[in-house]
Amino acid sequence: MSEALNKTEEIVKKAKALGADEVLAKTTFGRYRQVRFSNNQVDISVAWNDYATDVALAWKKRVVATKIYNFEGVDGAVKRLMDLAKISQENPTFGGFVKGKFKYAKSNADEKLRELENPTDYVFEAINAAEKEVGSKVESGGILFTKFEDVYLVSSEGPTGVDKRSAIELSIRAFSEREASGHGVECSSTLKNFKPERAGRKAGEIARLAKGPKAGEEGVYDVVFDPLIMGSLLATWASMASAFMVMVKLSAFVDKLGQKVAPEIVTLKDNAAQYSLANRVFDDEGAPTKENVIIDRGILKTYLHNNSTAKLFKTETTGNAGLVVPTAWNVEMEPGDAEKEELFKEVKHGLYLTNTWYTRFQNYAKGDFSTIPRDGIFLIEKGEIKQSLKDIRISDNILNLLNNISMISKERQHVHWWGEADPPSLAPYVLIKNVHITKSR
Amino acid sequence: MLEDIADYVLKYAVDKGVKYAEVRAQRQTEETLMLRSGILEAYVWTVDSGFCVRVIADGGIGFASTNKWTKDEAREIVDLAIKHARAANRSEKIVFAKEKSVETKWDVRQKQKLENISPEEKIAKFAEINKALTSCGVNIAATMLSCTVNLISKYYVNSEGSRINSFIPRIGAHSFITVIEQGKAEQAYQQFGYSGGWEAFKEWKMEEKIIHDAKVLKDVITKSKAVKPGVMDLICGPNVTGIAAHESCGHPMEADRILGREMSQAGRSFIYKGGPYWIGTKIGSSVVTIVDDPTIEHSYGYYAYDDEGVKARRRFLYKEGIINEFLHNRESAAKLGTRSNGSSRSINYDREAIVRMANTFVLPGDYTEEELIEDVKYGVYMKSFTEWNIDDKRFNQRYVGREAYLIENGEIKHPLARPVIETTTEKFWKVVDAVSKNVEFEAATCGKGDPAQGVPVFTGGPHIRLRGVYIK
């Protein structure tokens, strides 16, 4: 047993000795590196070393949590936490942390990402790829982020585990003109599968096509969604599948379990798979992560649970526990049987959208929202891209979009960027019919 | 402890021969409680402390942080920061605008110290608010109330001789409610924030405001009518004026955005060198003056010195309708040949300080709210908003009314169901013809940066009247 795991276990033992009913401790030693760039130059390089233990305990259904840094002040922190529990209030819906001894899958983390100290070269690979597409006047900006975490989890209820989690992602936005840009991302859990030039090339291709944009027009369009913008939609649907979001009505999926919410071609899963930026073999309670089918051929099958919400919904945990509420890890949309080009051919008069930002809801329960496409908005006429557009907004309903999916590509991409497409996802090209577009007047 | 390690880190960095170095050491106690429909989900208490170093070496910037308080670790992060700065290999070397060094201490006064408020009292306060909500005569199907208390001690030191100690207590709260009437749901979110002590609640009137929200939502479901789309006048309440000022004035006036440093994530600005808008360009009517002011006592965005040790002051962003002054840190100021105006903020020791707003609002005018309304023949009074967004150049924006009413012949009539204004920054501010005397501030968390840094700010402001805008 490693020293870190021993020390994590000691925290649990100390809390138990003070009278806690249930205790969870998760230690993360994280090494995070980031390079931020703009106007084709590196602006800042950042390194974070993080040594933290998240501790949650329950005493007579009173749930309290804290964080201990670098195993310092453990005795005081645990005592303070117990004192807090004793003056806190009972949470009658607390169902306990998951119980049992589990065998976890082996982590596939890439040790090369632990040692990677100077990732700046990858940034220039992406910048150069964008430049090849656009020419020397390209202006590119973005971030490169790497992560390596050693995670040690001990629960008084049985689970004990060690995990290693690695990730590398690059996000690049290339401008060919002031109002013509493209955005590409490259995401992987291993250095071997990380191809930064791919993101640069895609950003450059879109930026080149996006030159000379005209103001778009309001209307109802059939829209081809690029994997990057699909990542935003998938993240929204998956977040709304969290049982906690359902309970507080920050979800359009309330009372819809077992109902048809999408056409039969739609299957959505949550899967903290090894390829994903969000790879992990257990959740924050120590339950093994697994593939969960949220929507199975159009039918809403499950919400995402921790042990407490699972009990409330009379089901089993799905392995989605965060320390307080359940959360999606990595969303996958099952591929369709169409080539990407076939989606475009299907559109007589429509749009191709490549990215979006600033998604905001009027009403989560109903699903009314708007979001602002950016980085390559294209008019499609008779299956072909005819004109670059700008200054439009999707103003629609999140359930309508799900229900109006009509075609899905075979090709999928692992995408994530900032808070706009988060959690990460495995997203195809998708054709959605009758999407409402508005603009400024 | 903060001073000892920070001074050691600074000396170590300077001895390595960097052009510039600064160290921020921070200790932050945070307590958060969350009530879901009256049930305390969890009470979270943390003491986070760590330090960071930022250096300029060979014209590049390197930043590194840790929460391990050892000298070995301190040396490691300095070495990392220097290595990373040098790896940037920039053709255009980064310099900071000149700034006087300062040695000072500042803090925020508390009437009722947050340190002295027990967890029981905090929990009881929110349980009481939830109880009042559930007995207000509206069918509230779900509530979520949360409260976060922060006590932030910070020590800032740089290689130019600045040395600043600060202490800021801060309290914030959120409410999210869902009202169901006649089988239909409506929702409202509110945020509250204050720099200071537990006396915040006297300022907030939290219970009263959330109950008001609940009643408004009920009226929206049971009494509202759709607006007939068309061109009409619009009166914006402080909530709407505030979000418009924040989104379409504050953000586009951030100099790092103007220079492209945020081009990939938060985006650029409709203001850029060689473009149609720059300092001196008319962007609004002459009654529109929008300031950003961190010096408002007890405001959520209050600070006396920014995170580069620059003294805070009021910034006139749009002045009498003219683009006047950008928000700067020392890096952006040097690039545009000016001085920092103290707009550099970081949310914690592990985040780079970047250009941020503090409290952004329209300066008050001469009108009463009644005078604004009585001169409207046909229009909308949008008192608060629900959905909102703006494009990444900060020009095309949309606000959807939560509490809104039809105005006919100078009188407020029935509630309206989610009226929408979707327009440009220039169209919005150019048609403002009157501004009210009274200012009401509201708390918000402004998002920017990667990793995201949500900083506390005030929005809000006076009522404003817009003539002839398209509402749907």
Interface residues (C-beta under 8 A of the other chain):
Chain A: Q34 V35 R36 S38 N39 Q41 V42 D43 I44 S45 V46 A47 W48 N49 D50 Y51 A52 A56 R62 V63 V64 A65 T66 K67 Y69 N70 E72 G73 A77 R80 L81 L84 I87 S88 Q89 E90 N91 P92 T93 E117 N118 T120 E139 G141 G142 I143 S171 I172 R173 F175 R178 E179 H183 M247 V248 K249 L250 V324 V325 W357 Y358 T359 R360 F361 Q362 N363 Y364 A365 K366 D368 F369 S370 T371 I372 R374 D391 R393 S395 W417 W418 G419 T438 K439 S440 R441
Chain B: M34 R36 S37 I39 L40 E41 A42 Y43 V44 W45 T46 V47 D48 S49 G50 G60 I61 G62 F63 A64 S65 T66 N67 K68 W69 E73 E76 I77 L80 A81 K83 H84 A85 A87 A88 N89 R90 S91 E92 I94 S118 P119 E120 I123 A127 A141 A142 M144 F176 T178 A185 E186 Q187 L259 G260 R261 E262 M263 S264 Q265 G267 Y272 G275 D350 E352 T386 E387 W388 N389 I390 D391 D392 K393 F395 N396 Q397 R398 V400 R418 E422 T423 T424 K427 G447 D450 P451 A452 Y470
